[in-house]
Amino acid sequence: MPRWFIWTLLALLFWGVWALLAKVIGDALTPAQNQVLSTIGMVPVIVGVAFSRNLGASGGQLRGSILAFAAGLLGCVGNIFYYRLLNSGAKAATVIPFTAIYPLITVLLAVLFLKEKLNRIQLFGVALSFVAIYLFNVVQEQRVVSTWLMLALIPISLWGVAGLLQKISTNSISGELSTLWFLLAFVPVALCLLAMRELPHRIEAKTWLFVILLGLTLALGNLAILLAFANQGKASIIVPLSGLYPIVSIPIAVIILREHIGLREFFGIVVALAAVAAISVESKASAPAPVAARVDARPTTLAEARPTTHTEA
């Protein structure tokens, strides 16, 4: 089994667990507190990437670093809204696959601002995204758009814009450096939130464990993607594979959290996953050399490295 495939599966696993942890934490912490404390779990990965041998960049290092840092800020804010969505009572089994279609925003923005063209598979993915939006819309609320879906559009939009900024940043800097600045952006956000809000006087040990894992799994997913590219993995394969992290989250939500999925929701999940895979497929002729991947918004948004890059974290 090739190493890039193993690293891609690990990224899928890490992000699948990350996507569910805020639901597991529940009301023990607020979304802002989740964001603050989860940053602790990111520190080991930040340090590891900082000591990578492949942080070199071209003359556009400042521009690329600023864009990657801005992407991290947007992804961080998107995460807060995502955690709020999970704490609002919405089912994780439906929220996770729906928010995973955020690459739709990145792709559409790339078409608009970078003049990129969509291939037939991506156009099909865009169509599937709208079908998924319809299927996830809760008609029982008797509204044109359900409340939870409106809230879900916020992290989707923020992660989508972050994905575009990080994609542009890798035209000037390496994937490792882009990832480093992306993750470093979480630190000032955590400090600002900490200054504005007090932490609970008492936090249970299991809550500490889950919230640190929240940050660690998000950061490890980014690192695993870098290592997948460093081991000659193809972007056209790695990106859609890693974007299917809901296939890890959904079984856990159903089995451990005992969430019930109706027939409409089931079809929405399937359509959303298919949309993620289709949107991520780039034409060989039009794919740029430095490809950027989604952290977290989702998840977040993720930085992609060049397939020929070798890294040691």
Secondary structure, DSSP 8 states (H G I E B T S, - for coil): --HHHHHHHHHHHHHHHHHHHHHHHGGGS-HHHHHHHHHHHHHHHHHHHHT-S---B-TTHHHHHHHHHHHHHHHHHHHHHHHHHHHTT--HHHHHHHHTTTHHHHHHHHHHHS-----HHHHHHHHHHHHHHHHHS-GGG-SSS-HHHHHHHHHHHHHHHHHHHHHHHTTTB-HHHHHHHHHHTHHHHHHHHHHHS---S---HHHHHHHHHHHHHHHHHHHHHHHHHHTT--HHHHHHHHTTTHHHHHHHHHHTS-----HHHHHHHHHHHHHHHHHT---TTT--SS----------------TT-----
